[in-house]
Amino acid sequence: MISNLAYVHPDAVIGANVTIDPFAMIHNDVVIGDGTHIMSNATIFPCSRIGSDCQIFPGAVIGAVPQDLKFKGEYTLAEIGNHTIIRECATVHRGTAEKNTTKVGEHCLIMAYAHIAHDCILGNHVILANSVQLAGHVIVDDFAIIGGMSAAHQFTHIGAHTYIAGMSAIRKDVPPFVKAAREPLSYVGINNVGLARRGFTKEQQEEIFDIYHILFVEKHNVTKAMEIIQKNFKDSPIKEEILAFIKKSEIGIIKRMLKNPSDENIAF
């Protein structure tokens, strides 16, 4: 149902069973998938693509032009995947010429007042808690959870299945499967609770733990730790994902800055 009090540009493409509440604004060059609900006072700017069965809450803004002085009006997109929820006053900006698209994956939860800047790429099942701020070009992989009021520096990469504590300053890449907290942001163990919830076996969790023990706890530099891991661990998808993430990192990964016995006190 589309309210007579909503503004919907005649060139917008609206799917079946879409609900648009009073005072929502849908501009031209917008595509909204089947079953999506756009609530009052949400604004969907041109060049936005919203999937099916999404919920866009009041005050949310999708597809505004980037806050980037290099942006010269080039044609870029903001994409929201299926089944994603954008809560009150969250903002997702369009991409720039560098990557062309800002993308939020499927089954994501973007809580109130979060900001996703130009050229960010979020995977599936990502959760950004209230007021998380992502600068431009941030990558967040599948199933990552970022606690409220955290901020990610531009070009940082947050790995899959990570958990980052609230009010964190994310200045370095956060490798997959870990928990990160403190200031400066540090490794504080593996995300064993999240991994167990998502079906990782005890053996897989132990493999992750052992790899990160070498990387973060034993007194090796990153290059030496990676050599030990490559040599002493059998090939597996987990090993390859961790090593590939570290090799790809351009700004470096977080460290274990504070030595705390609780970081190693994990029951599988």
C-alpha positions as CSV (number, residue, x, y, z in Angstrom):
1,M,0.0,0.0,0.0
2,I,1.3,3.4,-1.0
3,S,-0.1,6.3,1.1
4,N,-1.5,9.3,-0.7
5,L,0.6,11.4,1.6
6,A,3.9,9.9,0.4
7,Y,5.9,11.4,-2.5
8,V,6.8,8.7,-5.0
9,H,8.4,9.9,-8.3
10,P,6.7,8.5,-11.3
11,D,9.9,7.0,-12.6
12,A,10.6,5.0,-9.5
13,V,10.3,1.3,-9.9
14,I,8.2,-0.1,-7.0
15,G,7.8,-3.9,-6.6
16,A,4.8,-5.9,-5.5
17,N,3.3,-5.6,-2.0
18,V,5.5,-2.6,-1.1
19,T,4.3,-0.4,1.7
20,I,5.1,3.3,1.7
21,D,3.9,5.2,4.7
22,P,2.8,8.9,4.8
23,F,5.5,11.5,4.3
24,A,8.1,9.1,2.9
25,M,10.0,10.5,-0.1
26,I,10.9,8.2,-3.0
27,H,12.9,10.1,-5.7
28,N,13.6,9.2,-9.4
29,D,16.0,6.4,-10.4
30,V,15.0,4.3,-7.4
31,V,14.2,0.6,-7.4
32,I,12.4,-1.0,-4.4
33,G,11.9,-4.8,-4.3
34,D,8.8,-6.8,-3.4
35,G,7.4,-6.7,0.1
36,T,9.6,-3.8,1.4
37,H,8.3,-1.3,3.9
38,I,9.4,2.3,3.7
39,M,8.2,4.1,6.8
40,S,7.2,7.7,7.4
41,N,9.8,10.4,6.9
42,A,12.3,8.0,5.3
43,T,14.1,9.5,2.2
44,I,15.2,7.4,-0.7
45,F,17.4,9.5,-3.0
46,P,18.1,8.9,-6.7
47,C,20.5,6.0,-7.6
48,S,19.2,3.8,-4.7
49,R,18.5,0.1,-5.1
50,I,16.6,-1.6,-2.2
51,G,16.0,-5.3,-2.2
52,S,12.9,-7.3,-1.3
53,D,11.4,-7.6,2.2
54,C,13.5,-4.8,3.7
55,Q,12.4,-2.4,6.4
56,I,13.4,1.2,6.2
57,F,12.5,3.0,9.4
58,P,11.5,6.7,10.0
59,G,14.2,9.2,9.3
60,A,16.5,6.9,7.5
61,V,18.3,8.3,4.4
62,I,19.4,6.1,1.6
63,G,21.4,7.2,-1.5
64,A,22.4,10.8,-0.5
65,V,25.5,12.1,-2.3
66,P,28.8,11.3,-0.7
67,Q,30.5,13.6,1.9
68,D,33.6,13.6,-0.3
69,L,35.0,16.7,-1.8
70,K,36.3,14.6,-4.8
71,F,32.8,13.7,-5.8
72,K,31.9,15.6,-9.0
73,G,28.4,14.3,-9.5
74,E,29.3,11.0,-11.3
75,Y,26.7,8.3,-11.6
76,T,27.0,6.0,-8.6
77,L,24.8,3.7,-6.5
78,A,23.7,2.8,-3.0
79,E,22.5,-0.8,-2.8
80,I,20.6,-2.5,0.1
81,G,20.2,-6.3,0.0
82,N,17.2,-8.4,0.6
83,H,15.8,-8.8,4.1
84,T,17.9,-5.9,5.5
85,I,16.6,-3.6,8.3
86,I,17.7,0.1,8.3
87,R,16.6,1.6,11.6
88,E,15.7,5.2,12.6
89,C,17.9,8.0,11.2
90,A,20.6,5.7,9.8
91,T,22.3,6.9,6.6
92,V,23.7,5.1,3.6
93,H,25.5,7.3,1.0
94,R,26.2,6.6,-2.6
95,G,29.6,5.5,-3.9
96,T,32.2,7.6,-5.7
97,A,34.0,7.0,-9.0
98,E,36.6,4.8,-7.3
99,K,34.2,1.9,-6.5
100,N,31.0,3.2,-7.9
101,T,28.8,1.6,-5.3
102,T,28.1,1.6,-1.6
103,K,26.7,-1.8,-0.8
104,V,24.9,-3.3,2.2
105,G,24.3,-7.1,1.9
106,E,21.4,-9.3,2.8
107,H,19.9,-9.9,6.3
108,C,21.8,-7.0,7.8
109,L,20.7,-4.9,10.8
110,I,21.7,-1.3,10.7
111,M,20.6,0.2,14.0
112,A,19.5,3.8,14.7
113,Y,21.9,6.7,13.8
114,A,24.5,4.5,12.1
115,H,26.3,5.9,9.2
116,I,27.7,4.0,6.2
117,A,29.8,6.3,4.0
118,H,30.6,6.2,0.3
119,D,32.1,3.1,-1.2
120,C,31.7,0.9,1.9
121,I,31.0,-2.8,1.3
122,L,29.1,-4.8,3.9
123,G,28.6,-8.5,3.6
124,N,25.5,-10.5,4.7
125,H,24.2,-10.8,8.2
126,V,26.2,-7.8,9.4
127,I,25.0,-5.9,12.5
128,L,26.0,-2.3,13.1
129,A,24.7,-1.2,16.6
130,N,23.4,2.2,17.4
131,S,25.5,5.2,16.1
132,V,28.3,3.1,14.5
133,Q,30.1,5.3,12.0
134,L,31.9,3.9,9.0
135,A,34.1,6.2,7.0
136,G,34.6,5.8,3.3
137,H,35.8,2.6,1.7
138,V,35.4,0.4,4.8
139,I,34.8,-3.3,4.2
140,V,32.8,-5.4,6.7
141,D,32.6,-9.1,6.0
142,D,29.8,-11.6,6.7
143,F,28.4,-12.0,10.2
144,A,30.5,-9.2,11.7
145,I,29.0,-7.4,14.7
146,I,30.2,-3.9,15.6
147,G,29.2,-2.5,19.0
148,G,27.4,0.8,19.5
149,M,29.2,4.2,19.0
150,S,32.2,2.6,17.4
151,A,33.9,4.3,14.5
152,A,35.9,2.8,11.6
153,H,38.7,4.7,9.9
154,Q,38.6,4.9,6.1
155,F,39.9,1.8,4.2
156,T,39.8,-0.5,7.2
157,H,38.7,-4.1,6.8
158,I,36.7,-6.0,9.4
159,G,36.8,-9.7,8.9
160,A,33.9,-12.3,9.0
161,H,32.5,-13.5,12.3
162,T,34.2,-10.7,14.3
163,Y,32.8,-9.1,17.4
164,I,34.0,-5.5,18.1
165,A,33.1,-4.0,21.5
166,G,31.1,-0.8,21.7
167,M,32.8,2.6,21.6
168,S,35.8,1.2,19.8
169,A,38.1,3.2,17.5
170,I,38.8,0.9,14.5
171,R,42.1,2.2,13.0
172,K,43.6,-1.2,11.9
173,D,42.2,-4.2,10.1
174,V,40.4,-6.8,12.3
175,P,41.0,-10.3,11.1
176,P,38.2,-12.9,11.0
177,F,36.8,-14.9,13.9
178,V,38.1,-12.6,16.7
179,K,36.8,-10.4,19.5
180,A,38.3,-7.0,19.7
181,A,38.1,-4.3,22.4
182,R,40.1,-1.8,24.5
183,E,42.0,1.3,23.4
184,P,43.9,1.0,21.2
185,L,41.7,-1.7,19.7
186,S,43.2,-5.1,20.5
187,Y,42.7,-8.8,20.1
188,V,41.0,-10.2,23.2
189,G,40.3,-13.7,22.1
190,I,38.3,-15.5,19.5
191,N,34.5,-15.0,19.1
192,N,33.7,-18.4,20.4
193,V,30.1,-17.6,21.3
194,G,29.3,-16.3,17.9
195,L,31.1,-19.1,16.2
196,A,29.2,-21.7,18.2
197,R,25.9,-20.1,17.4
198,R,26.8,-20.3,13.7
199,G,27.6,-24.0,13.7
200,F,31.4,-24.0,14.0
201,T,32.6,-27.2,15.6
202,K,34.7,-27.5,18.6
203,E,37.6,-28.6,16.4
204,Q,37.2,-25.6,14.1
205,Q,37.2,-23.2,17.1
206,E,40.3,-24.9,18.5
207,E,42.0,-24.4,15.1
208,I,41.1,-20.7,15.1
209,F,42.3,-20.4,18.7
210,D,45.6,-22.1,18.0
211,I,46.3,-20.0,15.0
212,Y,45.7,-16.8,16.8
213,H,47.7,-17.9,19.8
214,I,50.7,-18.1,17.5
215,L,49.9,-14.8,15.8
216,F,49.0,-12.7,18.9
217,V,50.3,-14.4,22.0
218,E,53.6,-16.0,21.1
219,K,56.4,-13.5,20.6
220,H,56.7,-13.5,16.8
221,N,56.4,-10.7,14.3
222,V,53.6,-11.2,11.8
223,T,55.8,-12.5,9.1
224,K,57.3,-15.2,11.3
225,A,54.0,-16.1,12.8
226,M,52.5,-16.6,9.3
227,E,55.4,-18.8,8.4
228,I,54.8,-21.0,11.4
229,I,51.1,-21.2,10.8
230,Q,51.7,-22.1,7.1
231,K,54.1,-24.9,8.0
232,N,52.5,-26.4,11.1
233,F,48.8,-26.3,10.3
234,K,47.2,-28.6,7.8
235,D,45.5,-26.8,4.9
236,S,41.9,-25.8,5.7
237,P,39.4,-23.1,4.7
238,I,39.9,-21.5,8.1
239,K,43.7,-21.4,7.8
240,E,43.5,-20.0,4.3
241,E,40.9,-17.3,5.2
242,I,43.0,-16.0,8.1
243,L,46.3,-16.0,6.1
244,A,44.7,-14.5,3.0
245,F,43.2,-11.7,5.1
246,I,46.5,-10.8,6.7
247,K,48.4,-10.9,3.4
248,K,45.8,-8.6,1.9
249,S,45.9,-6.1,4.7
250,E,47.5,-2.8,3.5
251,I,47.3,-0.9,6.8
252,G,48.1,-3.7,9.2
253,I,46.1,-5.7,11.6
254,I,45.3,-5.1,15.3
255,K,47.6,-6.4,18.0
256,R,47.3,-7.9,21.4
257,M,48.4,-4.7,23.2
258,L,47.5,-5.7,26.8
259,K,48.6,-9.0,28.2
260,N,45.6,-10.4,30.0
261,P,45.2,-14.0,31.1
262,S,41.4,-13.9,30.5
263,D,42.2,-13.5,26.7
264,E,43.3,-17.2,26.7
265,N,40.6,-18.5,29.1
266,I,38.2,-20.0,26.6
267,A,36.0,-23.1,27.0
268,F,34.9,-24.8,23.8
